[in-house]
Amino acid sequence: MYIESGGRLFDEQQFPGRQSRLLFAYLVCHRQRPMTRDELADALWPETLPSAWETALNALISKLRRLLKRVGPSAAMTLTGASGGYLLQVGDDTWIDREAAAEAIDLAEGMLRSNDWKGAWGPSNIAAITARQPFLGGEEGEWISRERARLQSILLRALDCLSEIWLLNGEPSLALGAARESVALEPYRETGYQRLMRIQATLGNRAEALRVYESCRVLFATELGTDPSPETQKVYEDLLGSS
């Protein structure tokens, strides 16, 4: 996590402590509305509130405000009191990576629906690169888990787009890598197996495509007590019929 402003970089080491980093990250992720003091306390001390948590929170707010002043006006980033809570306000030209990734994947998917697969490559790649970055490594908490899940969802969507783009561009080997990564990230997501089977078939690896189905079938039977969906079975049956 870092802030870049006016050619200067403020990395994690320049934040005044671990909890100030958590506070800043939480405010960035929830900047759509003011956060109450109770919400901030729950985010910072999810298990047990310290007896003097209000004093501790006041100190963290003050430290963060001092850091934001050091960042300077070019970032147009201020922490204001609003509606009994705190709101992080940023300028219109402020770039926030998690928001940029979400916008990029929405754009890429729209371009693919319009058959502009060449135009979709750039935003798909931006979304994938950004979503791969670790979010608050070493930290745990419900809101942190939600953010990680959100980023993983963006990454999965980006990998789907990249697989499709590379197939359309005659680069099935690259598409295969993206499809494999997708299945590894979310092994219970059947569309990943369907895509991986089709790509293996495109590469002429029919036997490997059938093995992909078998691994899906075994996983679902063992862990979920169910069979793959009719859509996944249809891809498998089409492969059998192609012999």
C-alpha positions in Angstrom: 0.0 0.0 0.0 1.3 3.4 -0.9 0.3 7.0 -1.8 2.1 8.7 -4.7 1.7 12.5 -5.1 3.7 15.1 -6.9 6.5 12.6 -7.8 6.8 11.6 -4.1 6.1 8.1 -2.8 4.7 7.5 0.6 5.0 3.8 1.2 3.9 1.7 4.2 7.0 2.6 6.2 6.0 6.2 6.2 2.6 5.5 7.8 2.7 6.1 11.5 2.2 2.5 12.5 0.3 -0.6 11.5 -3.1 0.6 12.7 -2.8 3.9 10.8 -2.3 1.8 7.6 -5.4 -0.2 8.4 -7.4 2.9 9.1 -6.4 4.5 5.8 -7.1 1.3 3.8 -10.5 1.0 5.5 -11.4 4.6 4.7 -10.3 4.3 1.1 -12.4 1.1 0.7 -15.5 2.7 2.3 -15.2 6.3 1.0 -18.7 6.3 -0.5 -20.1 7.4 2.9 -19.0 8.6 6.3 -17.7 5.9 8.6 -18.9 6.1 12.2 -16.5 5.8 15.1 -18.0 2.4 16.0 -17.4 1.1 12.5 -13.8 2.3 12.5 -13.3 0.7 15.9 -14.7 -2.6 14.7 -12.4 -2.5 11.7 -9.3 -1.7 13.8 -10.0 -4.0 16.8 -12.2 -6.8 15.5 -11.8 -9.1 18.5 -11.6 -7.0 21.6 -11.9 -3.2 22.0 -9.2 -1.7 24.2 -10.5 0.1 27.3 -9.4 3.5 25.9 -10.3 2.8 22.3 -11.9 6.2 21.8 -8.6 8.0 22.8 -6.6 5.6 20.6 -8.9 6.3 17.7 -8.6 10.0 18.1 -4.8 9.6 18.1 -4.9 7.5 14.9 -7.2 10.1 13.2 -4.8 12.9 14.1 -1.7 11.0 12.8 -3.4 10.1 9.6 -4.5 13.7 9.0 -0.9 14.8 9.5 0.3 12.3 7.0 -2.2 13.5 4.4 -1.0 17.0 4.9 2.5 15.9 4.1 1.2 14.2 1.0 0.3 17.6 -0.2 -2.5 19.3 -2.2 -1.8 17.5 -5.5 -3.4 14.4 -4.1 -6.5 16.4 -3.0 -7.0 13.9 -0.2 -8.5 15.0 3.1 -10.1 13.3 6.1 -13.1 15.2 7.2 -15.7 14.9 10.0 -19.1 14.2 8.6 -22.5 13.1 10.0 -20.9 12.0 13.2 -18.2 10.0 11.5 -15.3 10.4 9.1 -15.1 10.6 5.4 -12.0 10.3 3.2 -12.4 12.8 0.3 -10.2 12.6 -2.8 -9.9 14.7 -5.9 -11.5 13.8 -9.2 -8.1 13.0 -10.7 -7.0 10.7 -7.8 -6.3 7.1 -9.1 -7.3 4.3 -6.7 -6.1 0.9 -7.9 -9.1 -1.2 -6.6 -11.6 1.2 -8.2 -9.6 1.3 -11.4 -9.5 -2.5 -11.6 -13.3 -2.7 -11.2 -13.8 0.0 -13.9 -11.3 -1.7 -16.2 -13.0 -5.1 -16.1 -16.5 -3.7 -16.6 -15.1 -1.9 -19.7 -13.3 -5.0 -21.0 -16.4 -7.2 -20.7 -18.5 -4.5 -22.5 -16.0 -4.4 -25.3 -16.0 -8.2 -25.6 -19.8 -8.2 -25.8 -19.4 -5.7 -28.7 -16.9 -7.9 -30.4 -14.1 -5.4 -29.8 -11.7 -8.0 -28.4 -8.6 -6.1 -29.5 -9.7 -3.1 -27.5 -10.6 -5.3 -24.5 -7.1 -6.6 -24.1 -5.7 -3.4 -22.4 -8.4 -3.0 -19.7 -8.4 -6.8 -19.1 -4.7 -6.8 -18.5 -4.9 -3.7 -16.2 -7.6 -5.4 -14.1 -5.6 -8.7 -13.9 -2.4 -7.0 -12.9 -4.1 -4.8 -10.3 -6.2 -7.5 -8.8 -3.2 -9.8 -8.4 -1.6 -7.4 -5.9 -1.9 -8.6 -2.3 -4.3 -6.7 -0.1 -2.9 -5.9 3.4 -0.7 -9.0 3.5 -0.5 -10.5 7.0 -3.7 -8.8 8.2 -7.0 -10.5 8.9 -10.6 -9.3 9.5 -14.0 -9.6 8.0 -13.7 -6.5 5.9 -10.3 -7.5 4.7 -11.6 -10.9 3.6 -14.4 -9.2 1.7 -12.0 -7.0 -0.1 -9.8 -9.9 -1.0 -12.8 -11.8 -2.3 -13.8 -8.8 -4.3 -10.3 -8.5 -5.9 -10.3 -12.3 -6.6 -13.7 -11.9 -8.4 -12.2 -9.1 -10.5 -9.2 -11.3 -11.3 -11.3 -14.2 -12.3 -13.4 -12.0 -14.7 -10.1 -10.6 -16.1 -8.7 -14.1 -16.7 -12.0 -15.1 -18.5 -11.6 -12.1 -20.7 -8.0 -12.7 -21.4 -8.7 -16.4 -22.3 -11.3 -15.3 -24.7 -9.1 -12.6 -26.2 -6.1 -14.8 -26.7 -8.3 -17.5 -28.3 -9.7 -15.0 -30.8 -6.2 -13.7 -31.5 -4.9 -17.2 -32.3 -2.9 -17.6 -29.1 -4.4 -20.7 -27.4 -1.3 -21.4 -25.4 -1.7 -18.0 -23.6 -5.4 -18.7 -23.2 -4.6 -22.0 -21.6 -2.4 -20.4 -19.0 -5.2 -17.9 -18.0 -7.8 -20.7 -17.9 -5.6 -22.9 -15.7 -5.0 -20.0 -13.3 -8.7 -19.4 -13.1 -9.4 -23.0 -12.1 -6.7 -23.0 -9.5 -8.1 -19.8 -8.0 -11.7 -21.0 -7.8 -11.9 -24.8 -8.2 -15.7 -24.9 -7.6 -16.4 -22.5 -10.5 -17.6 -24.7 -13.4 -17.3 -22.2 -16.1 -13.5 -22.3 -15.5 -13.5 -26.1 -16.3 -15.7 -25.6 -19.3 -13.3 -23.0 -20.7 -10.3 -25.1 -19.9 -11.7 -28.1 -21.7 -12.5 -26.1 -24.8 -9.1 -24.6 -24.9 -7.4 -28.0 -24.5 -9.5 -29.3 -27.4 -8.6 -26.3 -29.5 -4.9 -27.1 -28.9 -5.6 -30.7 -30.0 -5.2 -32.0 -26.4 -8.4 -34.0 -26.3 -7.2 -36.5 -23.7 -6.1 -33.7 -21.5 -9.5 -32.0 -21.9 -11.2 -35.2 -20.8 -8.9 -35.3 -17.8 -10.0 -31.8 -16.9 -13.6 -33.0 -16.7 -12.6 -36.0 -14.6 -10.8 -33.8 -12.1 -13.9 -31.6 -11.9 -16.2 -34.7 -11.5 -14.0 -36.2 -8.7 -13.7 -32.9 -6.8 -17.5 -32.3 -6.9 -18.3 -35.8 -5.9 -15.8 -35.9 -3.1 -16.3 -32.4 -1.6 -19.9 -31.5 -2.6 -21.6 -34.9 -3.1 -22.9 -33.8 -6.5 -22.2 -34.1 -10.2 -21.0 -31.3 -12.5 -23.8 -29.3 -14.1 -25.5 -30.3 -17.3 -23.6 -27.5 -19.1 -20.2 -29.0 -18.0 -21.4 -32.5 -18.9 -22.4 -31.2 -22.3 -18.9 -30.0 -23.0 -17.6 -33.4 -21.9 -20.1 -35.3 -24.1 -19.2 -33.1 -27.1 -15.5 -34.0 -26.6 -16.4 -37.7 -26.5 -18.4 -37.3 -29.7 -15.5 -35.7 -31.4 -13.4 -38.9 -31.3 
